[in-house]
């Protein structure tokens, strides 16, 4: 019922595709039809967020009859919706975003807006903008985040405000104040001040009292404070045996006497730990030999029921409990073989919840679940244009690196083809630190698989989710260990007979763009082509011109994680080593990119011109770190597929020397901007 109704609200059209036709590129380039679905505290309504190229909105649906009551969008198209929370049965609070430049990716602004479900009673709760869109209330210069929406209260929420000075300079005051905000009128009542200077996150107990504060110092070390009880003063946790532990609070027990933590205090990997505050004792509830703890499933009574460990194919480690929700969730999981099912929203009494089912082929489908009757009713899918039966398998893989370390990754295979002798696209992720590829549907690997390519994604050293040692081993090894892990994965795939050794290309964005080009420089005879998207090519330029370099913490990151020696950075920069390149190369970059400035692409182009190495070039005005405009996204993916086709696809002609193909005649170097 709801799927057909809500499909008409989707901000992108679904495409009718015959089974024997290739799925249009635009289907993969488009945004999800729905990104977040939350049920109201009383179970009467659903709110679903939607995104398009130019605007975001929230649809409010009445569950009794499936009627769309309101499609809440903001009148200013430069202002969008980043997140939202139910704060009462008929009221939501929205975190606003802005597009800095007409086509830039939207970014949170630290502003909060309260709205009724009919779009009325708009109250600007925090931030310095607000005129023309709502009543102005609680205005302040600074940045606010939601800590606890308190839907059980219905009138107040708990927020954190990182305030600036009032002299017009926007100078950071340093400390964060926690407020109780009236979600109807916007009045602010201070509750506590953060013990941490700079950014911090907070966790409240069941009564809405802030009891934990977690932040990072300028050296990227976790710094955690807590209150043993609601009336206590802040106590520093990272002392003694916990001095170097990363301790992240997840939730307090219903009576506030215990807190459940994700912590690596006694292990290289993070585990689920229960801290009994009354006795100051700690015990491990769940841990894994390979993976950090992922998402924890809690009951409405604040009891942990299970932990999802994300390594390879995600698996749920169920915890012993007499909570009646536990067998219900276990039965629900069995009803979706081959998929992972997680609750994403619930009513206050826990009688109804929204659950999300997903897999490597299924981008995500939402269901309304009744734990007592064990009935799950289909609501909507994240991407109406994607049919799971047409998608390729995303196979978890493991292999040993050259130094004996076990490396994990994923191999997306073209549907309907045997996994043998396939053209392979190696696709390193961006970041690179703390980021990982996982077992979920992803648009780019599935686009490539739909055209007959296998896609290998390696979680090289420095990636997140595999423990502290694995993470640390990537530091200042952008051009060595990380690249070696990617290369070893590519050679493993060839050795397994899955990939054709003559038909390998490598494609990545951001750090992945760096890794793609550096891999082709380190292994000039392995790859026939390289696709670089918003990549880093000159590490000295990145150290001085990127937005990361504008703060002391960002400069420390570049020094600690990338390197500080100009000579070492030059040696590790692809632009300075183009003489080693044999592969054909395609470059795409947004001219307004601040994270990886466009000067990187120009430096690479200059080096290629100097070596008379041909290339394809795609630069777009008004685009930042990744293309936002749909026409640009479709054009990029179309050109990427054409480039791959010439080099390793249907247009590829094997030769004895296996020299990489050169770009097409119409792909001459573009004139300088």
N, C-alpha and C positions, 0 to 999 in steps of 0.2 A: 504493500500500500504506500509506504512512505518513499520507497525508492522511485516509483514512477512520478509521485508528486514532486519530490525534491530535484529530480533530474532537470525539470524545467527551470529551476533556479540556478543551475550550474553556470558558472561564469565562462565556461568554454564548451563548445558544442561537442557532442559525441559523434563519432564517425561510423557510418555503416560500412563495414568492410566484408567482402566475400572471403571465404576461408582460404581461397587460393591467391588472394591479392596481398601484397605487402601492406602492413599497417602503416598509414601515413606518418611521415616524420612529425607532423604537428601534434599528433596524439602523445608522442613521447616528450615533445618540447613544452607542452602545456602544463599549467599548474594543476594541483589536485582540485577536484570539484569541491571537496570538503576536507578541512585540515584538522578540525577539532569539533567534537560533539559532547555536550554536557547537559545532563538532566537537571531540572530545577529541584530545589530542596524538597518540595512536596510531591514531585513526580508528575506535575501537570503539564510541563512544557519541556521542549528540547531547544537548545541553542546550538547552532552550527556555524562555524566561521568559514568564509569563502574568500578567495583571493583572485584578482585578475591583474593584468598588466598595469592598469591605471588606478584601481580602487579595491579596497577590501570592505567586507560587510559581514553582518551576523544575521542569519535567518532564525526567527522565533516560530516554532511549530507547536501547536496545541496537540497533545497526544491523544485526547479523547476522540478527535475526528480527523487528525492529520492535516488540519488546516494551517496554512501559513498565515500567521497574524501580522508579522512585520519583517521586512527586510531592512535591517538597520545599517545604513551607510552614512558616512560623514559628508556634509555638504562641501567641504574643502577637499578636493581630490588629491592635494599634496599631503593630506593627513590620513593615515590609515589605522587599522586595528591590529595590534601586535598580539595581544592575549586578552582574555576576558574571564570573569568569575561571577557566578551567582552569589549575591550577597543577601538575598531574600527570595521569597517565592515568586516575586514579579519584578525583580530589579537586578541589574548587572553593573559591574564596574569594568571599564575597558582601559587597557594600557595602550596609549597612542603611539603611532609611528609617524615618521616624516620621510619624504623622499628628497634628499638634498641634491637637487638636480632632477630634471623632469623624468629621467629614465633610470635613476640610481635605484639599487635595491633599498627597500624601506628599512629604517633603523628605529629602534625604540628611542623615545625622547624623554622618558621619565615623567610623563604626564598621565594623570588618571582622570577619567570622566565617568560619572554615574548616570545611568539611564534606566527608565522603566521599559518594560517589554514592548510597549507600543511606541517607543522612541521619545516619549515625553518626559517631563521633569528632568531635563538634562542639567546636571550640576557638575561644574568643573571643580574637581576635588584637590588637585595639586598640579602646579606648574605655573609658568608666567604667561602663557598664551591662554586664550579662552574667550576673548571678546568676539562676538559674532557667532559662536557655536553653542553657547550655553550660558546659564547663570554663572557668575564668577563667585567662587567661594573657596576659602582655604588656599588662596594663591600664595606661592612662594617661589623664590629663585632657587632652583635645584633640581634634583632627580629623585623620583619616588618609585618604589617597588612594592608590590603586594606581598605581605608576609602571611596573613591569615584572613580569608574573606569572612569568616565567622557567620555562615548562613544560619546557624542556630540562633544567633542574636537577631538578625534581620535588620538591624539599624546601624551597626558599627562594624568596622573592619580594622585590622592592624596593618599599618604600612611602615616602611622605613624611608626616611628622607635624607638624602645626601645633599646638604644645603650649600649654596654659594654665598659669597658676601653680597652686600646690598649697594656697593659703590659703582655698579655697572660694569665691573671688570670680569665678573663671572669666576672669581677665584674660589677654589675649593676650600671650605672651612675645615676639612679634615675628618671630623667625627660625624657619625650618623645618628640622628634622633629617631626613635621609634615612637609613633603616634597611634592613638586610637582616633579614627576618622569617622564622623557622622556621614554615612553614605547617602543620606537624603539632603542634608544641608551643607555638608562640607567642613564643619567645624573640626579643628584639630586639638587633641588633648595629649600633651607629651607623656610618655610612659617610662622611658628609660633612654640612656645614651649608650651607644655601642662602646665596648672597651677596646675596639680595634680602630686604628686610624686608617682611613681609606675604605675601599669597597668591602662589604661584608654581607653574608646571608644569615638569616635568623630562623629559629624554630620555636614555636609556641607550644605550651602544654594544652590539655583539653579545655582549660578555662581561658585560653587566650593570652596567657602570661608568657612573655619572651623569656626563654630559659637557656638558649644556646645562641652563640654568635661565632661564625666561621669566616675567616678571610685569608688572604694571602699577603705576606709582606713583600717588599720590593725584590726579594730574592726568590720568590715563587715557593716559599715554604708555607704549608698550612699552619694557621694560627687559630686555635680553638679556645673559647671561653664558655663557661656554663655556670648556672645557678643551682646549687644542690636542692633548694626549695624556692618557692615563689618570693619569699621575703629576703632571701640571701643576697649578698653582694657577688659580683662577678668573680669567678675563680678560674685561673689560667690552667688549662688542661695539659698543654704541651710542656711538661716538666718531668724530670726523672726519667723513668723508662719510656715515657710517652713523648719525650722531647722531639723526636724526629718522626712521629707518627702522623699520618693524615687521617683525622677522625672527623667523619661527616655525620651529624645527627639526622635521623630520618623521621622519627615520630616518638612521642611520649606515650606511655601507657595511660589508660583511662583515669587512673588515680594519681598520675604524675610522679609515682615513686620510681619508675623505671624509664629508661630511654633506650631506644634501639638505634644502633650506630653501624655505619659502614666504616671499617677501620682496618688498617694494615699494621696494627701495633705489635702483633706477634707473628707476622707472616710477611713474605714478600708481596703477597696479594691481599686485597681488601676482603674482609669477611663480615658477616653479620654478627654483631656482638650486642649482648644485653648488659647494660650498666644499671645495677641496683644502686640508686642514689642514697637510699637510707643506710645501707651497709657499706657503700663504696666498694662493691665487688663487681667483677666483670666475668662473663662467660661467653664462650663462642657458641652460637646457635647454628651457623652454617658456614662452610668454607669449601673451596675447590682447589685441586692441585694445579690447574692450568689458568683459570680465569678469575679476574676480579668479580666480586658480587655485582650483579646488575640490579634490575628492578625488583623491589620487594613488594609482595602482595600482602596487604593488611586487611583485616576484617573491620567492619564498622565499629567494633568494640576495641580497636587499636591493638589487636593481637597479630603478630606476623604469622602468615600461613605458608608462605613459600618464597623462594628466591630464584629469579631467572638468571642463569649464567650464560653469557652471550657467546662464548668461544665456540667456533665451528657452528653447528646447528644449535640454536638456543635450547636449553633444557631447564625444566623446573625442578628444583629440589624442594619437595614438600616438607613442612615442619610438623612435628606432632602437636596436635591441638584437639580439644573437644568442642571447638567453635563449630556450629552447624554449617557455616559457610564453606568450610574446608572440603567436605565431601561433595558439596554442590559444585565448587570450582573444579574439582577433580573429574566429576562427571561431565561438566561442560567441556573440559579439555579433550576428553575421550570422544566427544561428539564431533570434533573437528580434526580428524586424523590428518597428519601432515602439516598442521598449522599450529601457531601459537595464539592463545586467546588470553587477553588481559583485560581486567576491569579498568575503565578510564574515568568513570563518573558514577555516582550513586545518589540516591535520595538520603535524607538525613537518617531515616530509620533503617536503611539498608534493604528495604523490601524490593526495590527495583534498581537495576544498575544498567549502564551502558557498557558493553564490552566490545573490544576490537579484536577481530580475527585477521591474521596476516600470515604470509608465507613468502617464499622466494618468488613465487609466481603471482601471488595475490597482493596488490598494493595495500589493501585494507578494506574490511567491510564491518559496519557497525550493526550491533544487535541490541535489542532490549531484552534483558534477562531477568527472570523471576527465580531467585534461588530456591524458593519453596516448591514451586510447581516444576522447576527445571525446564521451563519453556523459554526459548530464545526466538524472538521475532525480528526478522530482517528490517533494518531501518534504511540504510543508505551505504553506498560504496564511495571510497575516496576518489576513484577515477572510473567514471562510467565508460570511457572509451577503451579501457583495458580489459581484455578477456583472459582470465588466468590460463585457460586451456590452450591459448595461443603463445604463451610465454615459455622461455627456456628454463631448464633446471639451473639452479645456482648451487653448485656442489662444493661443500667444504673440502679443502685440501690441506695436507700437511707434508712438509719435506724438510730435510736437514740442510742447513746452510753449510758453506765450506768450512766453517769453524765448529760444526757439530751442533749448533743451536737449532732447536725445533721451531720452524716458522709456520705460521698459519695463513690461510688465504681462502679465496673463493674463485671458482671457475664457473662462469656462466656459459652454458652450451646452447648452440642453435637448436631450436625445437625441430624434431623430426629427422635429425641427422645423427649418424653414429659418431661417437667421440673418438675419431681417428683421422689423422692427417688433415686437420682443419687449419685454415688461416687463423692466426692468433693476434689479438690486440692486448698488449699488456697495459694495464690502466692503474698506475700508482695514485694513491689518494693524496689530497692536499693536507694542509696543517703546518708541519707534519706531526707535531708532538701531541699525544693524547687523543688523536683522532684514529678511528679504525673503520674498516669496511666490515659490514655485518651481513647476517643472513636475512635479508629483506629484499623486496622488489626495489630495483633502482632503474631509473629511466634510461641512462646512457648504456650500461651493459646490455639491457634488454633491447634497445634500439639496434645495437651492433649485432646481437645474437639473432634478431629477426632478419638480418641481411646475410646470415650465414657465417658470422665470425664467432669464434670462441673468445672469451674475455677473461683474462687472469688479473685478479686484484690481490696483491700481497700486503699483509700487515707486517711490514718490515720493522726492525728495531726502532724504538721511539714511538711506535703506535701505542694507543691506550688499550686497557683491558686485560693485559697479560702480566701485570705486576710491576713493581718499582724498578727492578733490575733491567727488565726488558725495555722499559721506558728510558732509563738513564743511559743505556748502551747506544742510544742514537745521538746523544749530545755531541755537537761539533763534528758529527760524522755524516753530514749531508751528502758528501761526495764519495764516501767510502763504504762503511758498513751498510747504510741504507740502500745504496746502489747495489752492493754485492748481494743483499737479500733478494732484491728484485731480479737481478740477473740469474741467481740460483733458481728462483722460481720459474723463470722462463725456460731455462735449460732442463729443469725437472719435467716440465710439461712436454718438451720435445722428447725427452728420454722415455716418457710414458707412452709415446706414440700418439698422443692427443693432437699435438701441433705439428704442422709441416715446417721443418727447419728452414725452408726457403721463403716462408711466408709469415714473417713476424713484423708487426709495427708496434709502436708504443705511443700512448696518448695520455696526457694528464693536464690538470689545471692547478694554478698556484704553485705550491711546492711540487705537486705532481707534474707540472710543466717543466720545472727544473729537473726533476728526476728523470723525466722522459728524455730530455736532451742530453743530460749527463750520462745516462745509460747508453745512449747511442754513441757518445764520445768515448766512453770507457770500453765499449764492445762494438767497434765500428763494423764488424762483419756479422753481427747477430740480427740487427734490425734493418729492414728495407726502408722504413719511413718513420717519421716523428711528427706528431701533432702537438703543438704547444699552445695552451690556452691560458692567458693571463699568468704566464710563468715568470719565475725569477731567473734572470740570466746574468746579472752583474751584482754580486753580493756586496760590493762596496757602495753601489748606488742604493741598494736596498737598506744598507746600514745608515745612510745619510738622508734619503729622500722619502722613505715610506712613512705612513702615519704611525707605524710602530715606533719609529725613532723620535717621536715628538714628546714622549714622556720618559722619566727616569726609569720607570719599571720596564717600559718597552726597550729602552737602550740596554738595560741589563739582560733582558731576554735575548736580544741579538748577540750580545757578547757571550753569554753563558751557553746558549743553545746552538748558535751558528758559528761564532768566532769573532775575534777583534783584530787580529793581525791583518793589515791591508795586504801584505804579501800572500798570506795564506788564503785570504778571501779572493784575491785575484787568481790564484792557482786553482781554486775550487769553483770559479765562475765559468759557465759554459761559453759566454761571449769571448773569453780569452783563449779558448781551446778549439775554435772552429776548424783549424787545420786538420783535426783528426776526424772530422765528420764525413761519412760516406752516404748516409741515408738522405732520401728526399725529405723535405721539411715544409710544414705548414704552420703559420703563426697567426694567432687571433688574439686581439687585446682591445680592451676598452680604453679610450683616450683619457677618460676622467678617473681612472683607477688610482686610488690613494693607497690601498694596501700593498699592491705591487705596481709602482708607478710605471706609466707608459714609457718612460725613459729606458726601462729594461728592454722592451721590445725594439726600440730604436737602436740601442746599443748592439743587440743581436743582429739586426738588419745591417748595420754598418759593418760588423765583422763578416757577415756572409757576403756582402758586396765586395769587401776587400779580397776575399778568397774566391770570388766569382762563382760562388755556390748558389744555384738557383733555389727559389723558394716561392711558396704561395703566401699571400699577405692579406689579412682581413683586419682592418682597424675601424672602430665605430665611435663616432662622436657621441657624447652624452651618456656613454656606458661606463660603469665602474668595474668592480672586481667580479666579473661575470655578467653576461648579457641579460638584460631585463626585458627589452622590447621583443615582443613575440616574433616579429618579422626577422629580427636579427638572430634570434635563437634558431628559427627554422632555417635561415640561410646558412648559419654556421654548421648545423648538423647535416644539411644537404651537401655542403662543400666537403665536410669531413668524410661522408660516405663516398663521394666521388673520388676523393683523394685515395682512400683505402682501396677502392675498386681498381684504380689504375696500378697500385703498387702490390697488393696481395690478393685482390678479389678476382672477379670475372675477367677484368682487363689485364691480369698478370700473365706474363709469358715466362715460363721457367727458362733459365739459362745456365750454362755450365758454371759460370763465375758467380751467378746469383747476385750480380750487382744491382743495387736498388734502382728502381725506375725514377726518372726525372719528372718534374711537374709538367703539366700540359703546356702547350705553346702559349695559351692565353693566360698563363700564370706567371708572367714576367714580374720582376720586382716592381713594386709600386713606387711612385715618386715620394720623396720625403715630405712629411707634414711640417 
